[in-house]
Amino acid sequence: MNLSKEIADLILQMLGEEGTAEIRRNDLAEQVGCVPSQINYVLSSRFTPEHGYIVESRRGGGGYIKITRASYNYEALKMHLINSIGAEIDEKTCRANLQNLCARGLLSEKEAAIMYAALSDNAYRDVPQDLRNRLRAGIFKQQLLASMK
């Protein structure tokens, strides 16, 4: 198991049923046997709003990092996601959003796979590079509106 996965799994265990965990970065790094920046990497890559988490930090001697599994009602989640897409979105962010929707049971695996096929870089290989993320954003918004009724 790689270190990032081990750290992410440990944080997920800490979240438990309540969906909230407070950690001290240095303490967690010491527990896992890594540098504190590795904890930052895991938080910034795996515990993002796109993945369904809110991360708050307080600096200083008594500082901590609070991770909360975001909970939205269905309509609020849909509107938040559509608004967060903005004018452009890349393939990686689309994938993270689709995985989050599947994990919350708002999309089936099959629906997400079909949507991802239309959002992947491969689908846009004939579109000029500078237009791909704009086109992808418009298509993703329309897919969300159509599928999340």
N, CA, C and O of each residue as an XYZ file, in Angstrom:
596
protein
N       0.849     -1.174      0.000
C       0.000      0.000      0.000
C       0.896      1.238      0.000
O       1.867      1.303      0.754
N       0.571      2.226     -0.848
C       1.434      3.401     -0.865
C       1.072      4.330      0.295
O      -0.001      4.220      0.888
N       1.973      5.228      0.598
C       1.855      6.089      1.764
C       0.642      7.006      1.691
O      -0.053      7.188      2.690
N       0.379      7.584      0.529
C      -0.774      8.484      0.397
C      -2.077      7.741      0.679
O      -2.961      8.271      1.352
N      -2.199      6.532      0.174
C      -3.406      5.740      0.423
C      -3.515      5.389      1.902
O      -4.606      5.417      2.470
N      -2.406      5.066      2.514
C      -2.407      4.733      3.939
C      -2.877      5.929      4.778
O      -3.670      5.770      5.706
N      -2.383      7.117      4.447
C      -2.789      8.327      5.165
C      -4.274      8.599      4.936
O      -5.004      8.892      5.883
N      -4.724      8.503      3.678
C      -6.132      8.748      3.359
C      -7.028      7.754      4.092
O      -8.063      8.146      4.631
N      -6.653      6.488      4.123
C      -7.448      5.476      4.817
C      -7.518      5.763      6.314
O      -8.565      5.578      6.934
N      -6.417      6.210      6.889
C      -6.392      6.542      8.310
C      -7.333      7.723      8.600
O      -8.071      7.708      9.585
N      -7.300      8.730      7.743
C      -8.195      9.884      7.921
C      -9.651      9.453      7.767
O     -10.512      9.896      8.526
N      -9.930      8.590      6.787
C     -11.297      8.096      6.606
C     -11.785      7.335      7.844
O     -12.952      7.445      8.220
N     -10.902      6.571      8.470
C     -11.257      5.878      9.708
C     -11.586      6.891     10.805
O     -12.534      6.709     11.568
N     -10.794      7.953     10.872
C     -11.024      8.988     11.878
C     -12.366      9.686     11.659
O     -13.033     10.078     12.616
N     -12.753      9.837     10.397
C     -14.030     10.483     10.092
C     -15.200      9.663     10.618
O     -16.189     10.215     11.101
N     -15.082      8.348     10.521
C     -16.092      7.445     11.047
C     -17.503      7.786     10.618
O     -17.724      8.364      9.554
N     -18.447      7.421     11.454
C     -19.864      7.643     11.177
C     -20.228      9.124     11.269
O     -21.078      9.605     10.520
N     -19.586      9.842     12.183
C     -19.932     11.245     12.397
C     -19.533     12.132     11.225
O     -20.146     13.174     10.995
N     -18.512     11.723     10.488
C     -18.106     12.481      9.316
C     -17.250     13.692      9.612
O     -17.113     14.574      8.764
N     -16.659     13.752     10.823
C     -15.801     14.872     11.193
C     -14.593     14.338     11.955
O     -14.712     13.439     12.787
N     -13.438     14.904     11.655
C     -12.226     14.543     12.387
C     -11.360     15.782     12.547
O     -11.253     16.601     11.635
N     -10.750     15.908     13.707
C      -9.782     16.965     13.949
C      -8.432     16.296     14.141
O      -8.280     15.394     14.964
N      -7.467     16.748     13.377
C      -6.140     16.148     13.466
C      -5.089     17.235     13.610
O      -5.296     18.381     13.211
N      -3.980     16.861     14.177
C      -2.799     17.715     14.188
C      -1.852     17.122     13.157
O      -1.468     15.955     13.234
N      -1.492     17.945     12.205
C      -0.697     17.479     11.072
C       0.598     16.802     11.540
O       0.929     15.710     11.078
N       1.316     17.438     12.439
C       2.593     16.877     12.896
C       2.399     15.555     13.630
O       3.193     14.629     13.467
N       1.339     15.466     14.442
C       1.071     14.219     15.168
C       0.748     13.081     14.203
O       1.240     11.964     14.358
N      -0.091     13.381     13.199
C      -0.444     12.353     12.216
C       0.783     11.935     11.404
O       0.967     10.753     11.116
N       1.619     12.906     11.036
C       2.837     12.588     10.285
C       3.763     11.691     11.100
O       4.362     10.754     10.571
N       3.870     11.984     12.377
C       4.708     11.165     13.254
C       4.135      9.760     13.392
O       4.876      8.777     13.377
N       2.817      9.667     13.525
C       2.149      8.368     13.659
C       2.370      7.502     12.425
O       2.600      6.298     12.540
N       2.300      8.115     11.247
C       2.429      7.369     10.002
C       3.895      7.187      9.608
O       4.237      6.254      8.882
N       4.755      8.080     10.091
C       6.166      8.003      9.745
C       6.494      8.703      8.442
O       7.201      8.161      7.593
N       5.974      9.911      8.291
C       6.231     10.680      7.078
C       6.470     12.138      7.448
O       6.389     12.505      8.621
N       6.757     12.950      6.473
C       6.926     14.382      6.704
C       5.546     15.046      6.681
O       4.646     14.563      5.994
N       5.369     16.134      7.413
C       4.063     16.808      7.451
C       3.551     17.259      6.082
O       2.341     17.329      5.868
N       4.449     17.561      5.167
C       3.996     17.988      3.843
C       3.259     16.866      3.110
O       2.441     17.137      2.231
N       3.539     15.613      3.462
C       2.820     14.483      2.860
C       1.354     14.508      3.294
O       0.464     14.164      2.517
N       1.112     14.914      4.527
C      -0.261     15.054      5.018
C      -0.968     16.141      4.216
O      -2.116     15.972      3.806
N      -0.275     17.261      3.993
C      -0.852     18.345      3.184
C      -1.216     17.854      1.788
O      -2.285     18.175      1.268
N      -0.329     17.082      1.193
C      -0.582     16.556     -0.158
C      -1.853     15.714     -0.182
O      -2.690     15.880     -1.069
N      -1.999     14.823      0.773
C      -3.174     13.951      0.816
C      -4.438     14.787      1.005
O      -5.448     14.545      0.345
N      -4.383     15.757      1.895
C      -5.558     16.607      2.128
C      -5.922     17.396      0.878
O      -7.100     17.513      0.541
N      -4.926     17.935      0.192
C      -5.211     18.777     -0.974
C      -5.589     17.971     -2.213
O      -6.170     18.517     -3.151
N      -5.268     16.685     -2.227
C      -5.588     15.892     -3.416
C      -6.768     14.941     -3.219
O      -7.429     14.581     -4.193
N      -7.045     14.529     -1.989
C      -8.090     13.526     -1.773
C      -9.248     13.995     -0.907
O     -10.291     13.342     -0.861
N      -9.080     15.109     -0.227
C     -10.133     15.616      0.660
C     -10.520     17.028      0.226
O     -10.368     17.994      0.974
N     -11.015     17.116     -0.981
C     -11.383     18.389     -1.588
C     -12.903     18.512     -1.653
O     -13.610     17.523     -1.465
N     -13.408     19.704     -1.915
C     -14.867     19.841     -2.088
C     -15.403     18.947     -3.210
O     -16.517     18.431     -3.115
N     -14.614     18.767     -4.269
C     -15.036     17.896     -5.364
C     -15.205     16.456     -4.910
O     -16.014     15.710     -5.462
N     -14.434     16.070     -3.898
C     -14.536     14.725     -3.349
C     -15.550     14.664     -2.206
O     -15.779     13.598     -1.633
N     -16.157     15.808     -1.874
C     -17.189     15.832     -0.842
C     -16.702     16.138      0.563
O     -17.320     15.700      1.533
N     -15.601     16.884      0.697
C     -15.057     17.203      2.014
C     -14.793     18.698      2.156
O     -14.523     19.402      1.184
N     -14.878     19.150      3.390
C     -14.512     20.519      3.732
C     -13.339     20.419      4.691
O     -13.418     19.719      5.700
N     -12.246     21.116      4.383
C     -11.057     21.079      5.225
C     -10.812     22.492      5.740
O     -10.689     23.440      4.964
N     -10.742     22.617      7.068
C     -10.463     23.896      7.706
C      -9.187     23.726      8.513
O      -8.936     22.659      9.074
N      -8.385     24.776      8.571
C      -7.174     24.671      9.380
C      -7.015     25.899     10.252
O      -7.433     27.001      9.897
N      -6.399     25.678     11.406
C      -6.067     26.768     12.314
C      -4.589     26.652     12.608
O      -4.108     25.598     13.023
N      -3.893     27.708     12.396
C      -2.441     27.693     12.565
C      -2.068     28.057     13.996
O      -2.904     28.505     14.780
N      -0.807     27.857     14.314
C      -0.300     28.222     15.628
C      -0.029     27.000     16.472
O      -0.185     25.866     16.018
N       0.385     27.245     17.727
C       0.769     26.170     18.637
C      -0.329     25.163     18.884
O      -0.061     23.966     18.985
N      -1.561     25.628     18.983
C      -2.676     24.708     19.204
C      -3.423     24.423     17.925
O      -4.596     24.052     17.949
N      -2.752     24.592     16.822
C      -3.414     24.457     15.524
C      -3.867     23.051     15.226
O      -3.318     22.079     15.745
N      -4.864     22.953     14.392
C      -5.396     21.660     14.004
C      -5.964     21.763     12.600
O      -6.110     22.851     12.044
N      -6.274     20.626     12.052
C      -6.957     20.544     10.763
C      -8.256     19.809     11.017
O      -8.263     18.710     11.572
N      -9.354     20.423     10.608
C     -10.670     19.811     10.779
C     -11.180     19.392      9.408
O     -11.260     20.203      8.486
N     -11.520     18.126      9.290
C     -12.020     17.569      8.039
C     -13.462     17.144      8.283
O     -13.763     16.432      9.241
N     -14.347     17.595      7.397
C     -15.764     17.273      7.530
C     -16.280     16.735      6.214
O     -16.032     17.306      5.152
N     -16.996     15.637      6.294
C     -17.674     15.117      5.110
C     -18.852     16.042      4.853
O     -19.756     16.158      5.681
N     -18.834     16.695      3.709
C     -19.876     17.665      3.395
C     -21.218     16.955      3.261
O     -21.316     15.871      2.687
N     -22.231     17.585      3.798
C     -23.570     17.024      3.645
C     -24.482     18.125      3.111
O     -24.651     19.177      3.728
N     -25.044     17.857      1.983
C     -25.948     18.783      1.333
C     -27.247     18.051      1.057
O     -27.270     16.830      0.899
N     -28.327     18.814      1.002
C     -29.516     18.164      0.494
C     -29.341     18.025     -1.014
O     -28.468     18.657     -1.608
N     -30.157     17.216     -1.610
C     -29.997     16.857     -3.018
C     -29.967     18.072     -3.943
O     -29.079     18.174     -4.789
N     -30.901     18.978     -3.802
C     -30.968     20.157     -4.674
C     -29.783     21.085     -4.434
O     -29.225     21.635     -5.383
N     -29.398     21.261     -3.180
C     -28.260     22.133     -2.867
C     -26.979     21.559     -3.458
O     -26.154     22.301     -3.991
N     -26.805     20.234     -3.367
C     -25.624     19.606     -3.939
C     -25.572     19.817     -5.445
O     -24.525     20.158     -5.996
N     -26.704     19.613     -6.105
C     -26.749     19.779     -7.555
C     -26.382     21.211     -7.944
O     -25.566     21.420     -8.842
N     -26.972     22.183     -7.284
C     -26.695     23.579     -7.637
C     -25.262     23.967     -7.280
O     -24.614     24.710     -8.017
N     -24.771     23.465     -6.155
C     -23.384     23.741     -5.779
C     -22.425     23.193     -6.836
O     -21.484     23.874     -7.243
N     -22.666     21.980     -7.269
C     -21.805     21.356     -8.261
C     -21.852     22.113     -9.589
O     -20.809     22.397    -10.179
N     -23.035     22.433    -10.051
C     -23.167     23.161    -11.319
C     -22.483     24.525    -11.225
O     -21.792     24.938    -12.156
N     -22.673     25.223    -10.110
C     -22.023     26.523     -9.936
C     -20.513     26.409     -9.810
O     -19.781     27.287    -10.266
N     -20.046     25.332     -9.195
C     -18.599     25.176     -9.017
C     -17.877     24.859    -10.319
O     -16.672     25.083    -10.432
N     -18.598     24.345    -11.293
C     -17.972     24.034    -12.583
C     -17.500     25.302    -13.263
O     -16.416     25.323    -13.847
N     -18.291     26.354    -13.199
C     -17.891     27.612    -13.818
C     -17.842     27.491    -15.330
O     -18.555     26.685    -15.927
N     -16.993     28.302    -15.938
C     -16.904     28.347    -17.400
C     -16.026     27.238    -17.960
O     -16.152     26.884    -19.132
N     -15.143     26.687    -17.144
C     -14.216     25.652    -17.609
C     -14.052     24.582    -16.542
O     -14.185     24.848    -15.348
N     -13.761     23.364    -16.993
C     -13.460     22.272    -16.062
C     -12.558     21.271    -16.782
O     -12.721     21.024    -17.977
N     -11.609     20.701    -16.047
C     -10.711     19.726    -16.671
C     -11.207     18.302    -16.417
O     -12.113     18.078    -15.614
N     -10.606     17.368    -17.104
C     -11.028     15.965    -17.017
C     -10.887     15.412    -15.607
O     -11.773     14.703    -15.129
N      -9.793     15.724    -14.943
C      -9.534     15.200    -13.602
C     -10.617     15.651    -12.621
O     -11.071     14.859    -11.795
N     -11.028     16.902    -12.704
C     -12.060     17.421    -11.810
C     -13.416     16.787    -12.127
O     -14.193     16.499    -11.217
N     -13.698     16.571    -13.399
C     -14.934     15.868    -13.778
C     -14.956     14.484    -13.150
O     -15.963     14.074    -12.572
N     -13.861     13.775    -13.263
C     -13.783     12.418    -12.711
C     -14.021     12.436    -11.204
O     -14.758     11.596    -10.688
N     -13.408     13.380    -10.492
C     -13.582     13.474     -9.040
C     -15.039     13.751     -8.682
O     -15.577     13.153     -7.751
N     -15.671     14.653     -9.418
C     -17.078     14.956     -9.165
C     -17.971     13.748     -9.416
O     -18.885     13.479     -8.637
N     -17.713     13.023    -10.491
C     -18.515     11.838    -10.799
C     -18.330     10.755     -9.737
O     -19.295     10.090     -9.359
N     -17.118     10.575     -9.262
C     -16.864      9.597     -8.208
C     -17.608      9.977     -6.928
O     -18.152      9.116     -6.238
N     -17.625     11.267     -6.622
C     -18.336     11.746     -5.443
C     -19.836     11.494     -5.579
O     -20.481     11.055     -4.626
N     -20.389     11.767     -6.751
C     -21.824     11.533     -6.977
C     -22.177     10.059     -6.852
O     -23.233      9.711     -6.324
N     -21.293      9.192     -7.339
C     -21.515      7.744     -7.201
C     -21.457      7.334     -5.731
O     -22.298      6.570     -5.258
N     -20.465      7.845     -5.018
C     -20.306      7.493     -3.608
C     -21.520      7.917     -2.787
O     -21.857      7.266     -1.799
N     -22.172      8.989     -3.183
C     -23.364      9.473     -2.473
C     -24.643      8.810     -2.983
O     -25.732      9.083     -2.478
N     -24.510      7.941     -3.982
C     -25.671      7.243     -4.508
C     -26.556      8.092     -5.412
O     -27.709      7.739     -5.659
N     -26.022      9.211     -5.908
C     -26.802     10.095     -6.771
C     -26.681      9.729     -8.241
O     -27.498     10.145     -9.062
N     -25.667      8.957     -8.566
C     -25.494      8.428     -9.921
C     -25.093      6.963     -9.794
O     -24.380      6.588     -8.863
N     -25.549      6.145    -10.723
C     -25.101      4.754    -10.745
C     -23.713      4.715    -11.392
O     -23.295      5.667    -12.052
N     -23.023      3.622    -11.195
C     -21.705      3.444    -11.825
C     -21.827      3.537    -13.342
O     -20.971      4.125    -14.002
N     -22.878      2.962    -13.887
C     -23.079      2.972    -15.336
C     -23.324      4.389    -15.843
O     -22.757      4.792    -16.858
N     -24.174      5.151    -15.136
C     -24.424      6.545    -15.535
C     -23.138      7.352    -15.512
O     -22.857      8.120    -16.433
N     -22.359      7.172    -14.453
C     -21.104      7.917    -14.329
C     -20.132      7.530    -15.445
O     -19.441      8.391    -15.989
N     -20.076      6.251    -15.785
C     -19.171      5.802    -16.849
C     -19.565      6.408    -18.195
O     -18.704      6.811    -18.977
N     -20.860      6.470    -18.457
C     -21.334      7.057    -19.716
C     -21.014      8.551    -19.742
O     -20.553      9.078    -20.755
N     -21.266      9.230    -18.615
C     -20.976     10.666    -18.551
C     -19.483     10.913    -18.719
O     -19.073     11.821    -19.442
N     -18.670     10.095    -18.044
C     -17.222     10.277    -18.129
C     -16.716     10.073    -19.559
O     -15.811     10.779    -20.006
N     -17.294      9.120    -20.265
C     -16.878      8.878    -21.648
C     -17.052     10.133    -22.498
O     -16.244     10.403    -23.386
N     -18.104     10.896    -22.224
C     -18.355     12.121    -22.984
C     -17.538     13.302    -22.466
O     -17.489     14.348    -23.113
N     -16.900     13.149    -21.314
C     -16.136     14.247    -20.712
C     -14.623     14.029    -20.762
O     -13.855     14.934    -20.436
N     -14.201     12.850    -21.164
C     -12.773     12.524    -21.159
C     -12.021     13.286    -22.257
O     -12.601     13.700    -23.261
N     -10.736     13.453    -22.039
C      -9.898     14.136    -23.040
C      -9.965     13.433    -24.385
O      -9.877     14.076    -25.431
N     -10.118     12.130    -24.359
C     -10.190     11.369    -25.602
C     -11.363     11.814    -26.474
O     -11.255     11.811    -27.701
N     -12.469     12.193    -25.861
C     -13.650     12.631    -26.610
C     -13.435     13.987    -27.288
O     -14.186     14.355    -28.191
N     -12.418     14.724    -26.858
C     -12.186     16.083    -27.367
C     -10.890     16.199    -28.181
O     -10.380     17.300    -28.384
N     -10.375     15.091    -28.633
C      -9.076     15.138    -29.328
C      -9.103     15.965    -30.608
O      -8.059     16.459    -31.035
N     -10.282     16.131    -31.239
C     -10.383     16.945    -32.447
C     -10.752     18.395    -32.159
O     -10.863     19.206    -33.078
N     -10.943     18.720    -30.887
C     -11.288     20.087    -30.478
C      -9.991     20.798    -30.121
O      -9.148     20.216    -29.437
N      -9.807     22.034    -30.560
C      -8.584     22.774    -30.194
C      -8.391     22.809    -28.673
O      -9.349     22.971    -27.917
N      -7.160     22.657    -28.250
C      -6.804     22.569    -26.828
C      -7.403     23.709    -26.002
O      -7.882     23.481    -24.892
N      -7.380     24.930    -26.533
C      -7.844     26.080    -25.763
C      -9.365     26.120    -25.595
O      -9.867     26.945    -24.831
N     -10.103     25.262    -26.281
C     -11.564     25.237    -26.175
C     -12.103     24.035    -25.404
O     -13.278     24.015    -25.037
N     -11.270     23.046    -25.157
C     -11.737     21.778    -24.573
C     -12.418     21.948    -23.220
O     -13.516     21.431    -23.013
N     -11.789     22.657    -22.307
C     -12.340     22.759    -20.956
C     -13.638     23.570    -20.920
O     -14.498     23.328    -20.073
N     -13.779     24.523    -21.830
C     -15.030     25.294    -21.921
C     -16.156     24.395    -22.450
O     -17.262     24.394    -21.911
N     -15.870     23.647    -23.489
C     -16.860     22.733    -24.056
C     -17.248     21.669    -23.037
O     -18.427     21.356    -22.874
N     -16.255     21.116    -22.358
C     -16.491     20.079    -21.350
C     -17.396     20.615    -20.229
O     -18.287     19.906    -19.761
N     -17.170     21.858    -19.802
C     -17.980     22.450    -18.733
C     -19.447     22.541    -19.145
O     -20.336     22.190    -18.369
N     -19.698     23.012    -20.362
C     -21.073     23.125    -20.833
C     -21.762     21.781    -20.935
O     -22.928     21.646    -20.563
N     -21.052     20.789    -21.433
C     -21.631     19.445    -21.568
C     -21.880     18.831    -20.188
O     -22.925     18.223    -19.958
N     -20.928     18.989    -19.279
C     -21.081     18.426    -17.936
C     -22.288     19.042    -17.221
O     -23.053     18.324    -16.576
N     -22.462     20.338    -17.326
C     -23.612     21.000    -16.692
C     -24.916     20.447    -17.253
O     -25.852     20.179    -16.499
N     -24.982     20.277    -18.554
C     -26.209     19.754    -19.163
C     -26.459     18.304    -18.751
O     -27.605     17.912    -18.528
N     -25.397     17.509    -18.650
C     -25.547     16.131    -18.204
C     -26.085     16.090    -16.764
O     -26.960     15.287    -16.443
N     -25.554     16.959    -15.913
C     -26.004     16.980    -14.531
C     -27.469     17.375    -14.425
O     -28.244     16.762    -13.690
N     -27.828     18.394    -15.162
C     -29.226     18.829    -15.139
C     -30.159     17.710    -15.618
O     -31.241     17.520    -15.061
N     -29.743     16.981    -16.635
C     -30.583     15.914    -17.189
C     -30.614     14.669    -16.312
O     -31.647     14.004    -16.238
N     -29.521     14.340    -15.653
C     -29.440     13.071    -14.932
C     -29.856     13.148    -13.470
O     -30.229     12.132    -12.882
N     -29.800     14.304    -12.888
C     -30.054     14.409    -11.443
C     -31.444     14.961    -11.151
O     -31.590     15.912    -10.382
N     -32.446     14.378    -11.753
C     -33.817     14.855    -11.526
C     -34.508     14.041    -10.486
O     -35.668     14.302    -10.168
